[in-house]
Amino acid sequence: MSNPELLASTPADSPHISGDQPGLLRNIVNPGVNLCLWQRPSQAAIVEELFTLPALALPDVRCSTSLKSFGHDVSTLLQQQDLDPSIYKNWRIDLRRVAEHYFSISKSRNVTMRLVTTNEDDCPRFHVDQTQLRLLCTYRGPGTEWLSDQQVDRAAQRSGAPNEEIIRYGEPNVFEPFWVGIMKGNAYPGNAGQGLVHRSPQISGSGKTRVLFCLDS
């Protein structure tokens, strides 16, 4: 019998799989899949905790981490920025929950954690990561923008062309707040040249602040 957690709103053989069950994230290891997106609702308690977090509170702080040390590593990163971890109890619990899914997929590879708060544009050009697997979850503000394989002109992207030449048609797809995406980069075995094309949203001057969680391996 099939595992109900693997069911998604898109076919299992699609390069982009999305749905409301976390188990679908495991499909990222399948050949031809370069994005799995867990579309989950926001959590009011976390929204409240992060509402007053200053834009410069976490200027892309990062460290190596493991499932065993994860909770301690999060608290350490917060403390290093003069933030009291106890204020962010619900957020820290959710970060751990999300990380557990990632570690179950990435296995024993070295993992880097990043916590970012910003009100500036980060990576505005559509690009592909030179990593194996990247997890992204935006907890506040606009989420990551990405292009389907049909939308993207990969030759234009590789040549350094501007965004308007990389997009064949339509508007970028967007990670909504609290959605968890795991994407393949070009370094994933057998995925060279097929990593998910994405970018950070343009927010400079908008008055908005992003709070981003990232795991890389």
N, C-alpha and C positions, 0 to 999 in steps of 0.2 A: 504494500500500500504506500502511496506517495506521502511524503511529509507535508502537512498542510502549511507549514511555515515557509516552504519553498514556492508556494503559489504566488504569482505576481500578476500585475495588471497588464504585463506585456509578455509575449511568448518567450519560452525558455531559450529559444535559439536566436533571440534578438540581441544585437550588440549593446542595447541599453535596457536594463530590466528595472522596473520600479513597482512598488506596492507598499502596503501598510504593515507587512510582517518583517521583523528583523532577520529571519532565517534566509530571506532571499539574497542577503549580502554574500552568502557563500557561493552564489553562482559566478562571482567575479573570477574564480579560478578556471572557468570553462573557456575553451578556445573560442575566439571570436567575440567574447564579451569584454567591453572596456569600461562599462559603468553599471553599478548596481546602486539603486537609490531607495532608501527606506524612508517613505513619506509618512512621518509621524506628527502628531499634533504638538503645539507648544505647551509648555508647562508654566502655569501662572506663578508658582513659587520661584522658579528660576528667573523668569522675566522680571519679577520684583527685585530679586537679589542683584541682577545685573543692570538695572535701570540707571543707577547713579554711578556706575563704573566709569571713570574718566577716560577720555580717548587716548591718553598717553600712559595709562596705568600699566599696560602690558605691551611694551614696544617690541613685539616679536621675540619673546623670551622662549628659549628652547633648551632641551636636554635629552640625553639618551635615557630610555626608560624600558621597563619590562612589566609584565603583569604583576609580578611579585612586589616591585618597588613603586608601582604607579601612584598609589594614594600619597605616599610620602613625597614623591617627585612633584606632584601637583602642589601640595602644601608648601614645599620648598620654593618653587617658582613664585608663588604668591607672596610668601614672606620676603623673598629677595627684592620685591617691588613695594615693600612696606604695606602689604595688604594682609588683613587678618583672615586666615582660612575659615575660621568659624562663621564668618558673615556669609560665606558662600557654600554652606553645607549642602543644600539641594543640588547646586551646580556640580559640586565635587562628586556627589553620588552618581549623578547622571554621566559625568565624564567617565567614571569608572565603568558604568554599565555599557557605554558605547565602546570603550576601549576593549572590553572583554570580547566583543564580537570581532574586533579587528585582530586581536592577538590569536584568536582561534583560527583565523584564516592565514595570517602571516607566518605562523609557526615560530621557528627559532631565529628568523632573521633579525638583525639589529634594527631597532625602532627608535626614531626621533620624534619627540613630542614638541609641538609649538602651541603657544597661547598668544593671541594677537588681539589688541584693541587698537583701532585706528579710525581717523576721520579723513584720511587721505587716500588717493588712488594708490594701489599696490602694484599689481601686474596688469596694466590695462590692455596689453596686446594679447590676442589669442595665441596660446602656446601649448606645448606638450611637455609634461614633466619627464625628466631623465631619471625617474625612480621606477621601482617595481609596482608598489601599491601605495596609494595615498588616500587617507580618509579625511574628509572635510565635513565640518558641521558649523554653520553660522548660528550663533545663539541670539544675536541681536543685530539689527540692521540688514541691508540687502545681502543676498547670498551669491555664491559663485555662479557665473554665467557659463554655459557650455553649448557646443554645437553637435548635432547629430552627424553621423557619418555622411548622410546625404546632403547636409547643409554645407559641409566644409570642403574647401578646395585645398587639399593637402600640399599640392605643389606650390601654391601661392604662400601658404603658411611657412613651408620650409625655406622659401626664397627670401623671406623677410618682408613680404608685401604688407601693406596696411590692412587693418581689420575689414574695411569695406570690400577689399578684394578677396579676403579669405572666406567671407560668408557668401555662399552661392545665392541664397534666397532667405526670406523670412527674418524673424527676430531670434536672438539667442534664447535658449531654455534657461531656467533659473532654479537654483536650489532655494526653496523657501526656508525661513528660519526653523530650526530644529530638525530639518531633514538631514539624514546621514547618508553621505555618498562615499563609496569606495570606487576609485578609478584606477585603471591600469595606466602606467607610463610606458615609455619606449624601452625601459630596461627590463620589463617583465619578459621572461623567457618566451621566445616565439612571437613577441608583440612589437618588434621594432618597426617604427613607422606607422603604428596603428593606435598609439596612445590617445586618450580622450583630449580633444582640443577644448580649452577653457580659458577663462580669464577672471580676474577680480572685477567687481562692479565699480563703476565710476561714481564716487561719492564726494570728491573734493568740492568744498563750497556748498554742499547740500545741508549741512548742519547735522547729518546723521553720523552715528558711530557704529562700527562693526565690532563684534566680539566673535572671534574665530578660533576653533579648535582643529588642530591638524596632527595626524600621525603619518609618518613616512617610513618606508622600508625599501 
